[in-house]
Amino acid sequence: MSTTPDPRRWRALALVCVAFFMTILDVSIVNVALPSIGRSLHASNESLQWVITAYAITFGGFLLLGGRAADLLGRRRMFIIGLTFFSAASLACGFASSLGVLVAARAVQGLGAAVISPATLSIITTTFDEGAERNKALGIWGAMGGSGAAAGVLFGGILTKYLGWEWIFFVNAPVGALVLALTPRFVRESRIEGVRRFDVAGAVTVTGGLALLVYAISKAPDYGWGSARTIGELIGSVALLVAFLVIEIRTPEPLMPLRIFRIRTLAGSNIVALLLGAVVFSNFFLLTLYVQQVLGYSALKTGITFLATAGTVVVVAGISQMLVTRVGPRPVMVAGMALITGGMLWYTQIPVHGSYASDLLPGYLMVGVGMAFAFIPVSIAALAGVEAREAGLASGLLNTSQQIGGAIGVAVAATVATTHASTLLKSGHSAPQALTSGFALGFWVIAGVAAAGTLAALTLVRREEAPATAEEAFAA
């Protein structure tokens, strides 16, 4: 790690956090604007899902490659490239005159996000020395990411109502341009020196495998989990990922050196990140549908309700990173996952005629505290004991775990809720009753996933990564 602290490090942190916030924001900001986009571009509901799916496929598929490219080609360079792609694609999204153009631009936007996200985390890791100062930096980074998903719903509602759906994309352009202008001044360059070969076969197989996996999972609720199409796509994605592992074992300079998984804290944290992503993304998905389809909230009112969660994450983030510094990541992570589990159990009791203050707000606050207590220690633990030369790889792994988990969580929650609601509608229940019961069952499922995450944090994340273990893990 660095021996002399970079005097520009806190300004660099501010820049990369702003860029990271935009990428997370764009995962959820589109949801509340979909009806407006559909009316404007004359698109069916089924076709509109590609606005979300296109972003998810390239975001989830290219994260690992983006992280490793940052290590090999330069973290600042890849951050600038990713931000350029993301900002330009955002403008193209806003100017799109057809659904096809919008979907294509969203795919490019996801590619840019897949480069930005691991680059930001690896820049932080190589800029701040491991310990209290890095924990503080990661606390800020985690707060931006944890609040980004909730803030996306809020900003999406405000921008769609007052300026039009195009502005959920246009707003990224000036922010991206400002960050691009300041990055060369405040963010220093770093990369692995001496690597002469690039693992092309590994890059192709892992990117193809992850992209196909995200696509298969995202479309499974539409085609059915047991359909030949879904099963074939899942088998294809597994085959590509197995081929990737075989290639990595045999390649002298692999894209992903498998020895990194000898760091047990890293491996355990990525499992928790997978489960955490599944819970958080599916939670926002189900709640957004419930407050709009059952309670009849407008897009703006829906967004405002999530301010409680987003604000809580930001306020509690500082407490979370201080606790991690004092007692280690595991107890804080366990507490966070337990609180999120409690929030999911609270939502299983949602009524048809729900009240924001009594039926939603307690859960929003519980989940907000839980997210701050979970995201930050997961990020810190996933990078503990990792050498600077592998920072991009570790960052890409963490982001991939969260995004793949999110895709799985949303797909499973959507399948459970929709199937149960359809069954009740056929048996004579009213639409609000059927929908509410379906959402409640979905929350029971993700409460189980959150409980599994709590158990994983308790058993798989070590109190502290012994220095000898880290050195052994990166031995030649």
C-alpha positions as CSV (number, residue, x, y, z in Angstrom):
1,M,0.0,0.0,0.0
2,S,1.0,3.6,-0.2
3,T,3.8,4.8,2.2
4,T,3.2,8.5,1.9
5,P,-0.5,9.7,2.2
6,D,-1.7,11.4,-0.9
7,P,-2.6,15.0,0.1
8,R,-5.4,15.0,-2.6
9,R,-6.9,11.7,-1.4
10,W,-10.1,13.1,0.2
11,R,-10.9,15.1,-3.0
12,A,-10.2,12.0,-5.0
13,L,-12.6,10.1,-2.8
14,A,-15.3,12.7,-3.3
15,L,-14.9,12.4,-7.1
16,V,-15.0,8.6,-7.3
17,C,-17.9,8.4,-4.9
18,V,-20.0,10.8,-7.0
19,A,-19.4,8.6,-10.0
20,F,-20.1,5.4,-8.1
21,F,-23.4,6.9,-6.8
22,M,-24.6,7.6,-10.3
23,T,-24.0,4.0,-11.4
24,I,-26.0,2.6,-8.4
25,L,-28.7,5.3,-8.8
26,D,-29.3,4.2,-12.4
27,V,-30.1,0.6,-11.3
28,S,-33.3,1.8,-9.7
29,I,-34.0,5.3,-11.0
30,V,-35.6,3.9,-14.2
31,N,-38.2,1.8,-12.4
32,V,-40.7,4.6,-11.6
33,A,-40.2,6.2,-15.0
34,L,-41.1,3.1,-17.0
35,P,-44.8,4.0,-17.5
36,S,-43.9,7.4,-18.8
37,I,-41.2,5.9,-21.1
38,G,-43.7,3.4,-22.4
39,R,-46.3,6.1,-23.3
40,S,-43.7,8.3,-24.9
41,L,-42.1,5.6,-27.0
42,H,-45.2,3.6,-27.6
43,A,-43.7,0.4,-26.0
44,S,-45.4,-2.5,-24.4
45,N,-44.8,-3.5,-20.8
46,E,-43.0,-6.6,-21.9
47,S,-40.7,-4.6,-24.2
48,L,-40.1,-2.0,-21.5
49,Q,-38.4,-4.6,-19.3
50,W,-35.4,-4.5,-21.7
51,V,-34.7,-0.9,-20.4
52,I,-33.8,-2.5,-17.1
53,T,-32.4,-5.8,-18.4
54,A,-30.0,-4.3,-20.9
55,Y,-28.3,-2.3,-18.2
56,A,-28.2,-5.3,-15.8
57,I,-26.7,-7.6,-18.4
58,T,-23.7,-5.4,-19.3
59,F,-23.3,-4.1,-15.7
60,G,-23.2,-7.6,-14.2
61,G,-21.4,-9.2,-17.1
62,F,-18.4,-6.9,-17.4
63,L,-17.7,-6.1,-13.7
64,L,-15.0,-8.7,-13.2
65,L,-13.3,-7.7,-16.5
66,G,-13.6,-4.0,-15.6
67,G,-12.0,-4.6,-12.3
68,R,-9.0,-6.5,-13.6
69,A,-8.6,-4.1,-16.5
70,A,-8.2,-1.3,-13.9
71,D,-5.3,-3.3,-12.3
72,L,-3.6,-4.0,-15.6
73,L,-4.2,-0.8,-17.6
74,G,-4.4,1.8,-15.0
75,R,-7.2,2.5,-12.4
76,R,-7.5,6.2,-13.2
77,R,-7.4,5.5,-16.9
78,M,-10.2,2.9,-16.8
79,F,-12.2,5.2,-14.4
80,I,-12.1,8.0,-17.0
81,I,-12.9,5.6,-19.9
82,G,-15.9,4.1,-18.0
83,L,-17.2,7.5,-17.0
84,T,-16.9,8.8,-20.6
85,F,-18.9,5.8,-21.8
86,F,-21.5,6.2,-19.0
87,S,-22.0,9.9,-19.5
88,A,-22.2,9.7,-23.3
89,A,-24.7,6.8,-23.1
90,S,-26.8,8.8,-20.6
91,L,-27.2,11.6,-23.2
92,A,-28.1,9.0,-25.9
93,C,-30.7,7.6,-23.5
94,G,-32.3,11.0,-23.0
95,F,-32.4,11.8,-26.7
96,A,-33.7,8.3,-27.7
97,S,-36.6,8.5,-30.1
98,S,-37.3,4.7,-30.1
99,L,-37.2,1.9,-27.6
100,G,-34.4,0.2,-29.6
101,V,-32.1,3.2,-29.3
102,L,-32.9,3.5,-25.6
103,V,-32.1,-0.2,-24.9
104,A,-28.9,0.0,-26.9
105,A,-27.8,3.1,-25.0
106,R,-28.7,1.5,-21.7
107,A,-26.4,-1.4,-22.6
108,V,-23.5,1.0,-23.2
109,Q,-24.4,2.8,-20.0
110,G,-24.2,-0.6,-18.1
111,L,-20.8,-1.2,-19.7
112,G,-19.5,2.1,-18.4
113,A,-20.9,1.4,-14.9
114,A,-19.1,-2.0,-15.0
115,V,-15.8,-0.2,-15.4
116,I,-16.6,2.7,-13.0
117,S,-17.7,0.6,-10.0
118,P,-14.7,-1.6,-9.4
119,A,-12.3,1.3,-10.5
120,T,-13.7,3.5,-7.7
121,L,-13.2,0.9,-5.1
122,S,-9.7,-0.1,-6.2
123,I,-8.7,3.6,-6.3
124,I,-9.8,4.0,-2.7
125,T,-8.0,0.8,-1.7
126,T,-4.7,2.0,-3.3
127,T,-5.1,5.6,-2.1
128,F,-5.8,4.9,1.6
129,D,-3.7,2.6,3.8
130,E,-5.5,-0.3,5.4
131,G,-6.9,0.7,8.9
132,A,-9.0,3.5,10.4
133,E,-8.5,5.9,7.5
134,R,-9.4,3.4,4.8
135,N,-12.4,2.3,6.9
136,K,-13.6,5.9,7.0
137,A,-13.2,6.2,3.2
138,L,-15.0,2.9,2.6
139,G,-17.7,4.1,5.0
140,I,-18.3,7.1,2.8
141,W,-18.2,4.9,-0.3
142,G,-20.6,2.4,1.3
143,A,-23.0,5.1,2.3
144,M,-23.1,6.4,-1.3
145,G,-23.8,2.9,-2.6
146,G,-26.3,1.9,0.1
147,S,-28.3,5.1,-0.3
148,G,-28.0,5.1,-4.1
149,A,-30.6,2.4,-4.7
150,A,-33.2,4.1,-2.5
151,A,-32.3,7.6,-3.8
152,G,-32.9,6.4,-7.3
153,V,-36.6,5.8,-6.6
154,L,-36.8,9.3,-5.1
155,F,-35.0,11.2,-7.9
156,G,-36.8,9.1,-10.5
157,G,-40.1,10.2,-9.2
158,I,-39.2,13.9,-8.9
159,L,-37.5,14.2,-12.3
160,T,-40.2,12.2,-14.1
161,K,-43.0,14.4,-12.7
162,Y,-41.5,17.8,-13.1
163,L,-39.1,17.6,-16.0
164,G,-39.9,14.4,-17.9
165,W,-38.4,10.9,-18.0
166,E,-35.6,12.1,-20.3
167,W,-34.0,14.0,-17.3
168,I,-33.3,10.8,-15.3
169,F,-30.6,10.3,-18.0
170,F,-29.7,13.9,-18.8
171,V,-28.8,14.7,-15.2
172,N,-25.8,12.3,-15.5
173,A,-24.1,14.3,-18.3
174,P,-23.1,17.5,-16.4
175,V,-22.2,15.6,-13.3
176,G,-20.1,13.2,-15.3
177,A,-18.4,16.0,-17.2
178,L,-17.4,17.8,-14.0
179,V,-16.0,14.6,-12.5
180,L,-14.1,14.0,-15.8
181,A,-12.6,17.5,-15.7
182,L,-11.4,17.2,-12.1
183,T,-10.2,13.5,-12.2
184,P,-6.7,14.1,-13.8
185,R,-6.0,16.8,-11.1
186,F,-7.0,14.9,-8.0
187,V,-6.8,11.1,-8.7
188,R,-3.4,9.6,-9.1
189,E,-2.7,6.7,-11.5
190,S,-1.7,3.2,-10.4
191,R,-1.4,-0.2,-12.1
192,I,0.4,-3.5,-12.0
193,E,3.8,-3.2,-13.6
194,G,5.4,-5.9,-15.6
195,V,2.4,-7.9,-16.9
196,R,3.1,-8.7,-20.5
197,R,0.1,-10.9,-21.5
198,F,-3.6,-10.4,-21.3
199,D,-5.9,-13.4,-20.6
200,V,-8.2,-13.0,-23.6
201,A,-9.8,-16.4,-23.3
202,G,-10.5,-15.8,-19.6
203,A,-12.0,-12.4,-20.4
204,V,-14.3,-13.8,-23.1
205,T,-15.5,-16.8,-21.1
206,V,-16.2,-15.0,-17.8
207,T,-17.9,-12.0,-19.4
208,G,-20.0,-14.2,-21.6
209,G,-20.8,-16.5,-18.7
210,L,-21.8,-13.7,-16.4
211,A,-23.8,-11.8,-19.0
212,L,-25.7,-14.9,-20.0
213,L,-26.3,-15.8,-16.3
214,V,-27.8,-12.3,-15.6
215,Y,-29.9,-12.5,-18.8
216,A,-31.2,-16.0,-17.9
217,I,-32.1,-15.0,-14.4
218,S,-33.7,-11.7,-15.4
219,K,-35.9,-13.3,-18.0
220,A,-36.8,-16.5,-16.0
221,P,-40.0,-14.9,-14.5
222,D,-41.3,-14.3,-18.0
223,Y,-40.4,-17.7,-19.6
224,G,-40.6,-19.8,-16.5
225,W,-37.8,-21.3,-14.4
226,G,-38.5,-24.8,-15.7
227,S,-38.8,-23.8,-19.4
228,A,-36.3,-25.3,-21.9
229,R,-35.1,-21.8,-22.8
230,T,-34.3,-20.8,-19.2
231,I,-32.6,-24.2,-18.4
232,G,-30.6,-24.0,-21.6
233,E,-29.4,-20.5,-20.9
234,L,-28.4,-21.4,-17.3
235,I,-26.5,-24.5,-18.5
236,G,-24.8,-22.4,-21.1
237,S,-23.7,-19.8,-18.5
238,V,-22.4,-22.5,-16.2
239,A,-20.5,-24.1,-19.0
240,L,-18.8,-20.8,-19.8
241,L,-17.9,-20.1,-16.2
242,V,-16.5,-23.6,-15.7
243,A,-14.4,-23.1,-18.9
244,F,-13.2,-19.8,-17.4
245,L,-12.1,-21.6,-14.2
246,V,-10.2,-24.2,-16.2
247,I,-8.5,-21.5,-18.3
248,E,-7.5,-19.6,-15.1
249,I,-5.9,-22.7,-13.6
250,R,-3.8,-23.3,-16.7
251,T,-2.9,-19.7,-17.7
252,P,0.5,-18.3,-16.5
253,E,-1.0,-14.8,-16.1
254,P,-4.7,-15.3,-15.4
255,L,-7.4,-12.7,-15.4
256,M,-8.4,-13.9,-12.0
257,P,-5.7,-15.6,-10.0
258,L,-7.7,-18.2,-8.0
259,R,-5.3,-18.0,-5.1
260,I,-7.1,-14.8,-4.0
261,F,-9.8,-17.0,-2.5
262,R,-7.3,-18.4,0.0
263,I,-8.1,-15.2,1.9
264,R,-11.0,-16.5,3.8
265,T,-12.4,-13.2,4.8
266,L,-12.6,-12.1,1.2
267,A,-14.3,-15.4,0.2
268,G,-16.8,-15.2,3.1
269,S,-17.6,-11.5,2.5
270,N,-18.4,-12.1,-1.2
271,I,-20.9,-14.8,-0.2
272,V,-22.5,-12.3,2.2
273,A,-22.4,-9.6,-0.6
274,L,-24.3,-12.0,-2.9
275,L,-27.1,-12.6,-0.3
276,L,-27.1,-8.9,0.7
277,G,-27.5,-7.8,-3.0
278,A,-30.4,-10.3,-3.4
279,V,-32.2,-8.9,-0.4
280,V,-31.7,-5.2,-1.0
281,F,-32.6,-5.1,-4.7
282,S,-35.7,-7.4,-4.3
283,N,-36.8,-5.3,-1.3
284,F,-36.9,-2.1,-3.3
285,F,-38.5,-3.9,-6.2
286,L,-41.4,-5.3,-4.2
287,L,-41.9,-2.1,-2.1
288,T,-42.1,0.0,-5.3
289,L,-44.8,-2.2,-6.7
290,Y,-46.7,-2.4,-3.5
291,V,-46.9,1.3,-2.8
292,Q,-47.8,2.1,-6.5
293,Q,-50.1,-0.8,-7.4
294,V,-51.8,-1.4,-4.0
295,L,-51.6,1.9,-2.1
296,G,-52.0,3.9,-5.4
297,Y,-49.0,6.3,-4.7
298,S,-47.8,8.4,-7.6
299,A,-44.2,8.1,-8.9
300,L,-43.2,11.2,-6.9
301,K,-44.9,10.1,-3.7
302,T,-43.3,6.6,-4.1
303,G,-39.9,8.2,-4.3
304,I,-40.4,10.4,-1.3
305,T,-41.3,7.4,0.9
306,F,-37.8,5.9,0.2
307,L,-36.1,9.1,1.5
308,A,-36.4,7.5,5.0
309,T,-34.2,4.6,4.0
310,A,-31.7,6.6,2.0
311,G,-31.3,9.3,4.7
312,T,-30.9,6.7,7.4
313,V,-28.1,5.0,5.5
314,V,-26.2,8.3,5.1
315,V,-26.6,9.2,8.8
316,V,-25.7,5.8,10.2
317,A,-22.7,5.2,7.8
318,G,-20.3,7.1,10.1
319,I,-21.3,5.0,13.1
320,S,-20.9,1.8,11.1
321,Q,-17.3,2.5,10.0
322,M,-16.3,3.6,13.5
323,L,-17.6,0.4,14.9
324,V,-15.8,-1.7,12.3
325,T,-12.6,0.0,13.2
326,R,-13.1,-0.7,16.9
327,V,-14.6,-4.2,16.9
328,G,-13.9,-5.6,13.4
329,P,-16.3,-6.1,10.5
330,R,-17.9,-9.4,11.5
331,P,-20.1,-8.2,14.5
332,V,-21.2,-5.1,12.6
333,M,-22.0,-7.1,9.5
334,V,-24.0,-9.7,11.6
335,A,-26.0,-6.9,13.2
336,G,-26.7,-5.2,9.9
337,M,-27.9,-8.5,8.3
338,A,-30.1,-9.2,11.4
339,L,-31.7,-5.8,11.1
340,I,-32.4,-6.3,7.4
341,T,-33.9,-9.6,8.2
342,G,-36.1,-7.9,10.8
343,G,-37.2,-5.4,8.2
344,M,-38.2,-8.1,5.7
345,L,-40.2,-9.9,8.4
346,W,-41.9,-6.5,9.2
347,Y,-42.9,-6.2,5.5
348,T,-44.5,-9.7,5.5
349,Q,-47.4,-8.1,7.5
350,I,-48.2,-5.4,4.9
351,P,-52.0,-4.8,4.7
352,V,-54.2,-4.0,1.7
353,H,-55.0,-0.6,3.1
354,G,-51.6,0.2,4.5
355,S,-50.4,3.4,6.2
356,Y,-47.0,4.9,5.6
357,A,-46.4,5.9,9.2
358,S,-47.5,2.6,10.9
359,D,-46.9,-0.1,8.2
360,L,-43.9,1.1,6.2
361,L,-41.8,3.7,8.1
362,P,-40.6,1.3,10.8
363,G,-39.4,-1.1,8.2
364,Y,-37.8,1.6,6.1
365,L,-35.8,2.8,9.1
366,M,-34.8,-0.7,10.2
367,V,-33.6,-1.5,6.7
368,G,-31.7,1.8,6.4
369,V,-29.7,1.1,9.6
370,G,-29.2,-2.5,8.5
371,M,-27.9,-1.5,5.1
372,A,-25.4,0.9,6.7
373,F,-24.3,-1.8,9.1
374,A,-24.0,-4.4,6.3
375,F,-22.7,-2.7,3.2
376,I,-19.7,-1.0,4.9
377,P,-18.2,-3.9,6.8
378,V,-18.8,-6.2,3.8
379,S,-16.8,-3.7,1.6
380,I,-14.0,-3.4,4.2
381,A,-13.8,-7.2,4.8
382,A,-13.8,-8.0,1.1
383,L,-10.6,-6.0,0.7
384,A,-8.9,-6.9,4.0
385,G,-5.5,-8.6,3.3
386,V,-5.6,-7.9,-0.4
387,E,-2.4,-6.5,-2.0
388,A,-2.6,-3.3,-4.0
389,R,-1.8,-5.2,-7.2
390,E,-5.1,-7.2,-6.8
391,A,-7.3,-4.3,-5.7
392,G,-9.2,-4.1,-9.0
393,L,-9.8,-7.8,-9.0
394,A,-11.1,-7.8,-5.4
395,S,-13.3,-4.8,-6.2
396,G,-14.7,-6.5,-9.3
397,L,-15.5,-9.6,-7.4
398,L,-17.4,-7.7,-4.7
399,N,-19.4,-5.7,-7.2
400,T,-20.1,-8.8,-9.3
401,S,-21.3,-10.7,-6.2
402,Q,-23.7,-7.9,-5.3
403,Q,-25.1,-7.5,-8.9
404,I,-25.5,-11.2,-9.5
405,G,-27.2,-11.5,-6.1
406,G,-29.5,-8.6,-7.0
407,A,-30.5,-10.2,-10.3
408,I,-31.3,-13.5,-8.6
409,G,-33.2,-11.8,-5.8
410,V,-35.4,-9.7,-8.0
411,A,-36.1,-12.6,-10.4
412,V,-37.0,-15.0,-7.5
413,A,-39.1,-12.4,-5.7
414,A,-40.9,-11.4,-8.9
415,T,-41.7,-15.1,-9.7
416,V,-43.0,-15.8,-6.2
417,A,-45.1,-12.7,-5.9
418,T,-46.6,-12.9,-9.4
419,T,-47.3,-16.6,-9.3
420,H,-49.1,-16.4,-5.9
421,A,-51.1,-13.3,-6.9
422,S,-52.2,-15.0,-10.2
423,T,-53.4,-18.0,-8.2
424,L,-55.4,-15.9,-5.9
425,L,-56.9,-13.8,-8.7
426,K,-58.1,-17.0,-10.4
427,S,-59.7,-18.1,-7.1
428,G,-61.8,-15.0,-6.9
429,H,-59.8,-12.6,-4.7
430,S,-59.7,-8.9,-5.5
431,A,-56.7,-7.5,-7.3
432,P,-55.4,-5.5,-4.2
433,Q,-55.8,-8.6,-2.0
434,A,-54.0,-10.8,-4.5
435,L,-51.2,-8.4,-5.1
436,T,-50.7,-7.7,-1.4
437,S,-50.6,-11.4,-0.5
438,G,-48.1,-12.0,-3.4
439,F,-45.8,-9.3,-2.2
440,A,-46.0,-10.6,1.4
441,L,-45.0,-14.1,0.3
442,G,-42.1,-12.5,-1.6
443,F,-41.0,-10.8,1.5
444,W,-41.1,-14.1,3.4
445,V,-38.7,-15.6,0.8
446,I,-36.2,-12.7,0.9
447,A,-36.4,-12.7,4.8
448,G,-35.1,-16.3,4.5
449,V,-32.3,-15.1,2.2
450,A,-31.5,-12.3,4.7
451,A,-31.4,-14.8,7.5
452,A,-29.0,-16.9,5.5
453,G,-26.8,-13.8,5.0
454,T,-26.8,-13.3,8.8
455,L,-25.6,-16.9,9.3
456,A,-23.0,-16.5,6.6
457,A,-21.6,-13.4,8.1
458,L,-21.4,-15.1,11.5
459,T,-19.7,-18.3,10.3
460,L,-17.7,-17.4,7.1
461,V,-16.2,-14.0,7.9
462,R,-13.2,-14.2,10.2
463,R,-12.6,-11.7,13.0
464,E,-9.3,-10.7,11.4
465,E,-7.2,-11.8,8.5
466,A,-3.8,-12.9,9.8
467,P,-1.0,-11.2,7.9
468,A,0.7,-14.6,7.3
469,T,-2.4,-15.8,5.6
470,A,-2.5,-12.9,3.2
471,E,1.2,-13.3,2.4
472,E,0.7,-17.0,1.8
473,A,-2.3,-16.4,-0.4
474,F,-0.3,-14.2,-2.7
475,A,2.8,-16.2,-2.7
476,A,4.0,-17.2,-6.1
